[in-house]
Amino acid sequence: MALPRQDIEFRACDGTTLRGWHYPTRVKSPCIIMTHGLAGIRHFLLPPFAARFHEAGFAVLLYDNRNWGDSDGEPRQESNPALQQTDLYDAFNYAVNLPGVDPERIAYWGTSFSGGNTIYAAAIDKRIKAAVVQAPAVSGEARSLAFKDRIPALFQDRAHVVAGGERGRVPCIAHSQEEAKLGSASVLFPDLHAYESFDGVYECGGRWENWVTKQTQLHMLEFEAQAMIHRVSPTPLLMVIPGNDFTVRTSSQLQAFGKAREPKQMLFLDGAGHFDIYRGDYFEKNIAVQIEFLRKYLHDSPAA
């Protein structure tokens, strides 16, 4: 029987305290370091992945990104990828001292926006032995083209903040199903698929509010993970790509995967939307391939 997960906290290099869970093992085991995506928290959608990894014999460190959930950091509800990427290094330094973690068998795991962060971190940090990214954010350039009419407002918001004003906010999802069906709301994820996929977020047990700072959107435009993906090699990379992704265009993910160097592996989930990979049959296909990949490159470990 697997050991129960434990609450943990650790300090990032700038002193910010990050909080999460450690899924411990009884014997020396590989460890998977996991973080959530944009506008997410560790409680939502990710515990089933962590639990299945744990059942398969892996230790897991799953934490809230800075400024989100139970982790410290200001401004609240703001995602800054440059800081989130380097927080992974500090998570690694913390994980190697956890009981039962084999410091020579650690992987980074990221989903959506944190998938892009994982690409950046894995491109630099060669201490890890594998990287898994699913539906990763790969191109701020592509978003900039679709977002060009809103960019001036982001710089206006920045000037407003510098002048002492409060940071502007943008809702994550539409305020109603009817609004989401129209798909034209001025929110982070305007489509019905996203609205329906956030079902249960208020009941998941974590701290979540329906907004991000406007400066988060500016950071998103600067974020170009595909420019770093070739540098993940020689670390093995698994990329899970939903075949019907409109949040992070499937075509942009495929293009980025083409730039990655060996060893690399793709799981293409035909017909899946961006949020489908967390639940149901798509989740089962997804988690099975991920466990197989991690066992291959972190080596099989005894039962937890």
Summary of the structure (lengths in Angstrom):
residues: 304
radius of gyration: 18.4
end to end distance: 7.0
largest distance: 57.3
contacts: 1077
relative contact order: 0.16
helix: 39%
strand: 19%
